Amino acid sequence: MLARIVIVLLFALIEVRADYQQCLDEWSFGGGPNNLTYYKICELVGFLSNIEDNLDELDNLDDIYALLNVTYNQVLELDIDMDAWGQNLTNKLNDLYAKLNDILSLLQNSNNEEDFYRLVFRGTPGTGGDMFRAFTGEDTSHTTCSSSSPCAIWPPTDASIACCTKHYRNSTAFNGNNWADSVVKVKYVLFDKGIEVKSYVFNAIDSDIISWFTSYRLQDSTCCTCSTYDDHEPGDFSLEGSTMPPSISARRFQIVSEAHSCPNYKGLTVVVNEPSGTSPGCDFDRLPGPYPRILYSYGECGSKFNNRAQYGQADALGIFVMTKP
């Protein structure tokens, strides 16, 4: 929710930034009226120009709401007997805060950030093929774009799980520059037996459909501490994953802290494709039944996937996006 508020503010304040520079120029060179009211406007506009820094120091919606209302009230209390430019700026600030006040009032009454997310991909185990290539659109033979498909239902019902034989992909979200231009947050979740068992929220501003999935963009998660899950080696924390050992198919959607030997392979999630070649791989690479498999650790801080008692197999993988207002 905070990220969406920040986006609203940034887009609303573009014009105000220009006014701040004009305010400084006119005040510095004596072009503006020499009174405290005008100077107060400059102070307020200066505050707005650095509002991202102010928001970074706040923890919750109530703090932001209070901060904006205090400043809004300061604007209302100003003496507006000034030149046309000062009057115009004051009116602009009034309009801005009136709009923000309405927006924040609505957000304050919504306790569920899920209201702002929409499903763009639901990965289904056992469909065949490579789930990563299905997500990126490289392989469309295992996907459906129909929002009325049972594969597009979230949270997945028992019926939708039983009859879904493809991945769901909302192609509109991936068209052209839609992702780079509009997505601000991504939520990656795993669902098993009626429960959301893993959840990871990423800052996706200025990302593409692959680069959002990385440790330095992680904002929130069900992991007790994800500090050990960095990109120590290529593929440790990535959608592409790794091809270790090289004679088996890639492990995708991978969040692991150790991936270089079967006994020590430890992580939080991994999607395993059907093995190829003659290498036996690890035990979790060769499970009975159709592929791909969506594996997740039972342990909050990760599990060793070569120990069957330490991980589960999810019924579905969901990717949700929050977009600019």
C-alpha positions as CSV (number, residue, x, y, z in Angstrom):
1,M,0.0,0.0,0.0
2,L,2.8,2.4,0.8
3,A,4.4,1.9,-2.6
4,R,1.1,2.8,-4.3
5,I,0.8,6.0,-2.2
6,V,4.4,7.0,-3.1
7,I,3.6,6.5,-6.8
8,V,0.4,8.7,-6.4
9,L,2.5,11.4,-4.8
10,L,5.3,11.3,-7.3
11,F,3.0,11.7,-10.3
12,A,1.0,14.4,-8.6
13,L,4.0,16.4,-7.6
14,I,5.8,16.7,-11.0
15,E,4.3,20.2,-11.6
16,V,5.1,21.3,-8.1
17,R,8.8,20.5,-8.5
18,A,8.9,23.0,-11.4
19,D,7.2,25.6,-9.2
20,Y,9.8,25.0,-6.5
21,Q,12.6,25.9,-8.8
22,Q,10.7,29.0,-9.9
23,C,10.1,29.9,-6.3
24,L,13.8,29.7,-5.5
25,D,14.8,31.7,-8.6
26,E,12.3,34.5,-7.9
27,W,13.1,34.7,-4.2
28,S,16.9,34.6,-4.8
29,F,16.9,37.3,-7.4
30,G,14.3,39.5,-5.8
31,G,11.6,38.8,-8.4
32,G,9.0,37.7,-5.8
33,P,7.1,39.8,-3.3
34,N,9.1,40.4,-0.1
35,N,6.8,39.0,2.5
36,L,6.7,36.0,4.9
37,T,3.6,34.5,3.2
38,Y,5.5,34.1,-0.1
39,Y,8.5,32.6,1.8
40,K,6.2,30.2,3.6
41,I,4.9,29.0,0.2
42,C,8.5,28.4,-0.9
43,E,9.1,26.3,2.3
44,L,6.0,24.2,1.6
45,V,7.0,23.6,-2.0
46,G,10.5,22.7,-0.8
47,F,9.0,20.2,1.5
48,L,7.0,18.7,-1.4
49,S,10.1,18.5,-3.6
50,N,11.7,16.2,-1.0
51,I,8.6,14.3,-0.1
52,E,10.1,10.9,-1.1
53,D,12.7,11.3,1.6
54,N,10.0,12.1,4.1
55,L,8.0,9.1,3.1
56,D,11.1,6.8,3.4
57,E,11.3,7.6,7.1
58,L,7.7,6.7,7.8
59,D,6.4,3.2,8.7
60,N,2.7,3.2,8.1
61,L,-0.2,4.7,6.4
62,D,-1.4,6.6,9.5
63,D,1.9,8.5,9.7
64,I,1.7,9.5,6.0
65,Y,-1.9,10.5,6.4
66,A,-1.1,12.7,9.4
67,L,1.9,14.3,7.6
68,L,-0.1,15.3,4.6
69,N,-2.9,16.7,6.5
70,V,-0.6,18.8,8.7
71,T,1.0,20.3,5.6
72,Y,-2.4,20.7,3.8
73,N,-3.7,22.6,6.8
74,Q,-0.7,24.9,6.7
75,V,-1.6,25.7,3.1
76,L,-5.2,26.5,4.1
77,E,-4.0,28.9,6.8
78,L,-1.8,31.0,4.5
79,D,-2.5,34.6,3.8
80,I,-3.4,34.5,0.1
81,D,-3.1,38.3,-0.4
82,M,-0.2,38.1,-2.8
83,D,0.7,38.4,-6.5
84,A,-0.9,36.3,-9.2
85,W,1.9,33.7,-9.3
86,G,1.7,33.2,-5.6
87,Q,-2.1,32.9,-5.7
88,N,-1.8,30.4,-8.5
89,L,0.7,28.3,-6.6
90,T,-1.4,28.4,-3.4
91,N,-4.5,27.3,-5.3
92,K,-2.5,24.5,-6.9
93,L,-1.3,23.3,-3.5
94,N,-4.8,23.4,-2.2
95,D,-6.1,21.3,-5.1
96,L,-3.2,18.9,-4.8
97,Y,-3.8,18.2,-1.1
98,A,-7.6,18.0,-1.5
99,K,-7.0,15.2,-4.0
100,L,-4.4,13.5,-1.9
101,N,-6.7,13.8,1.1
102,D,-9.5,12.0,-0.8
103,I,-7.1,9.3,-2.0
104,L,-5.6,8.7,1.4
105,S,-9.0,8.6,3.0
106,L,-10.0,5.8,0.6
107,L,-6.8,3.9,1.2
108,Q,-7.1,4.3,5.0
109,N,-10.5,2.6,4.8
110,S,-9.0,-0.3,3.0
111,N,-7.1,-2.7,5.2
112,N,-6.3,-5.2,2.4
113,E,-3.3,-4.5,0.0
114,E,-4.5,-7.4,-2.1
115,D,-7.2,-5.1,-3.5
116,F,-4.4,-3.5,-5.6
117,Y,-2.9,-6.7,-7.1
118,R,-4.1,-8.6,-10.1
119,L,-3.1,-12.1,-11.3
120,V,-0.9,-12.1,-14.4
121,F,0.4,-15.7,-14.3
122,R,-0.7,-18.9,-12.6
123,G,1.8,-21.7,-12.9
124,T,0.4,-25.3,-12.9
125,P,2.5,-28.3,-12.0
126,G,2.4,-31.3,-14.3
127,T,1.6,-29.5,-17.5
128,G,4.9,-30.4,-19.3
129,G,7.4,-28.0,-20.8
130,D,9.3,-25.2,-19.0
131,M,7.4,-23.0,-16.7
132,F,9.9,-20.1,-17.0
133,R,9.5,-20.1,-20.8
134,A,5.7,-20.2,-20.4
135,F,5.9,-17.2,-18.1
136,T,8.1,-15.1,-20.5
137,G,6.0,-16.1,-23.5
138,E,8.7,-18.0,-25.3
139,D,6.5,-21.2,-25.1
140,T,2.8,-20.7,-25.6
141,S,1.9,-24.4,-26.1
142,H,1.4,-24.9,-22.4
143,T,-0.5,-21.6,-21.6
144,T,-4.0,-20.2,-21.9
145,C,-4.8,-16.5,-22.0
146,S,-8.5,-16.9,-21.2
147,S,-9.5,-15.2,-18.0
148,S,-12.5,-17.5,-17.8
149,S,-10.4,-20.6,-17.7
150,P,-10.3,-22.5,-14.4
151,C,-6.5,-22.0,-14.6
152,A,-7.1,-18.3,-14.0
153,I,-8.9,-18.8,-10.7
154,W,-7.2,-17.5,-7.6
155,P,-7.0,-18.7,-4.9
156,P,-7.1,-22.1,-6.7
157,T,-10.1,-24.2,-5.8
158,D,-9.9,-28.0,-5.7
159,A,-12.0,-28.1,-8.9
160,S,-9.8,-25.7,-10.7
161,I,-6.7,-27.6,-9.7
162,A,-8.2,-30.9,-10.8
163,C,-9.2,-29.7,-14.3
164,C,-6.4,-27.2,-15.1
165,T,-4.0,-28.6,-17.6
166,K,-2.2,-25.4,-18.6
167,H,-0.6,-22.3,-17.1
168,Y,-2.6,-19.1,-17.2
169,R,-0.9,-16.0,-18.6
170,N,-2.5,-12.6,-18.9
171,S,-0.8,-11.6,-22.2
172,T,-2.0,-7.9,-22.0
173,A,0.3,-7.4,-18.9
174,F,3.3,-8.4,-21.0
175,N,2.5,-6.6,-24.2
176,G,5.0,-4.0,-25.4
177,N,6.3,-1.8,-22.6
178,N,3.3,-2.4,-20.3
179,W,5.4,-4.1,-17.7
180,A,8.3,-1.6,-17.6
181,D,5.9,1.4,-17.8
182,S,3.3,0.5,-15.3
183,V,4.3,-2.3,-12.8
184,V,5.5,-1.0,-9.4
185,K,5.3,-4.2,-7.2
186,V,5.2,-7.9,-7.9
187,K,3.9,-10.6,-5.5
188,Y,5.1,-14.2,-6.0
189,V,3.2,-16.8,-4.0
190,L,2.9,-20.6,-3.8
191,F,-0.4,-22.3,-2.9
192,D,-0.8,-25.8,-1.5
193,K,-3.8,-27.6,-0.1
194,G,-5.9,-24.5,0.3
195,I,-3.1,-22.5,2.0
196,E,-0.8,-19.8,0.8
197,V,2.5,-21.4,1.9
198,K,5.0,-18.9,0.5
199,S,4.8,-15.2,-0.3
200,Y,7.4,-12.7,-1.6
201,V,6.8,-9.1,-2.5
202,F,9.3,-7.3,-4.8
203,N,9.8,-3.6,-5.7
204,A,9.4,-3.7,-9.5
205,I,9.9,-0.1,-10.5
206,D,12.1,0.2,-13.6
207,S,12.3,-3.6,-13.9
208,D,11.3,-5.9,-16.7
209,I,9.5,-9.3,-16.7
210,I,12.6,-11.1,-15.5
211,S,14.7,-8.6,-13.5
212,W,12.2,-8.0,-10.7
213,F,12.9,-11.4,-9.3
214,T,16.1,-10.7,-7.4
215,S,17.2,-10.4,-3.8
216,Y,17.9,-6.7,-3.7
217,R,14.3,-5.9,-4.8
218,L,12.7,-8.1,-2.1
219,Q,10.6,-6.0,0.2
220,D,8.6,-8.5,2.2
221,S,8.4,-12.3,2.6
222,T,7.4,-15.3,4.6
223,C,11.1,-16.0,5.1
224,C,12.4,-15.6,8.6
225,T,15.4,-13.9,7.1
226,C,16.3,-13.7,3.5
227,S,19.6,-12.1,4.0
228,T,21.4,-15.4,3.2
229,Y,19.5,-15.7,-0.1
230,D,21.5,-13.4,-2.2
231,D,22.9,-13.9,-5.7
232,H,26.0,-15.7,-4.4
233,E,26.3,-17.5,-7.7
234,P,24.4,-16.9,-11.0
235,G,21.0,-18.3,-10.8
236,D,20.8,-18.7,-7.0
237,F,18.0,-16.1,-6.8
238,S,16.5,-15.8,-10.2
239,L,13.6,-16.8,-12.5
240,E,16.0,-18.4,-15.0
241,G,17.5,-20.5,-12.2
242,S,20.5,-22.8,-12.8
243,T,21.5,-25.7,-14.9
244,M,23.5,-27.5,-12.2
245,P,24.4,-30.3,-13.0
246,P,24.5,-29.3,-16.6
247,S,23.1,-32.5,-18.0
248,I,19.6,-32.0,-16.5
249,S,17.0,-29.4,-17.4
250,A,17.1,-26.1,-15.6
251,R,15.7,-25.5,-12.2
252,R,13.6,-22.3,-12.4
253,F,12.1,-19.7,-10.0
254,Q,14.9,-20.5,-7.8
255,I,15.6,-19.0,-4.3
256,V,18.5,-21.0,-2.8
257,S,21.5,-20.3,-0.6
258,E,23.5,-23.4,-1.6
259,A,23.1,-25.1,-5.0
260,H,26.4,-26.8,-5.7
261,S,25.9,-30.3,-4.3
262,C,22.9,-32.6,-3.8
263,P,23.2,-33.0,0.0
264,N,23.7,-29.3,0.6
265,Y,21.2,-27.9,-1.9
266,K,19.2,-25.6,0.4
267,G,16.5,-23.1,-0.4
268,L,13.0,-21.7,-0.2
269,T,11.5,-22.4,-3.6
270,V,12.4,-24.0,-6.9
271,V,10.5,-25.2,-10.0
272,V,12.0,-28.4,-11.3
273,N,11.6,-29.3,-15.0
274,E,11.7,-32.8,-16.4
275,P,15.3,-34.1,-16.3
276,S,17.1,-34.8,-19.5
277,G,20.3,-36.6,-20.3
278,T,21.8,-39.5,-18.4
279,S,22.8,-37.8,-15.2
280,P,20.7,-38.9,-12.2
281,G,20.8,-35.3,-10.9
282,C,19.6,-35.0,-7.3
283,D,16.7,-37.0,-5.7
284,F,14.4,-34.0,-6.0
285,D,15.1,-33.7,-9.7
286,R,13.6,-37.1,-10.4
287,L,10.3,-37.3,-8.6
288,P,7.6,-39.7,-9.8
289,G,4.9,-38.1,-11.9
290,P,4.6,-35.4,-14.5
291,Y,6.7,-32.2,-14.6
292,P,7.3,-29.4,-13.9
293,R,7.2,-29.6,-10.1
294,I,6.8,-26.6,-7.8
295,L,8.8,-27.3,-4.6
296,Y,8.9,-25.2,-1.4
297,S,10.6,-25.6,1.9
298,Y,8.7,-26.6,5.0
299,G,11.2,-24.6,7.0
300,E,10.5,-20.9,7.3
301,C,14.2,-20.2,6.8
302,G,14.8,-22.8,4.1
303,S,15.2,-26.6,3.7
304,K,17.5,-29.1,2.2
305,F,15.6,-30.3,-0.9
306,N,17.4,-33.6,-1.1
307,N,15.6,-34.6,2.1
308,R,12.1,-35.5,1.1
309,A,10.7,-34.8,4.6
310,Q,11.8,-31.1,4.4
311,Y,9.8,-29.9,1.4
312,G,6.4,-29.9,-0.1
313,Q,5.0,-29.7,-3.7
314,A,2.7,-26.7,-4.3
315,D,-0.6,-27.0,-6.2
316,A,-0.1,-23.6,-8.0
317,L,2.3,-20.7,-8.4
318,G,0.9,-17.2,-8.6
319,I,2.4,-14.0,-9.9
320,F,0.5,-10.8,-9.2
321,V,1.3,-7.2,-10.1
322,M,0.4,-3.8,-8.7
323,T,0.4,-1.0,-11.3
324,K,0.7,2.8,-11.3
325,P,-2.6,4.5,-10.6
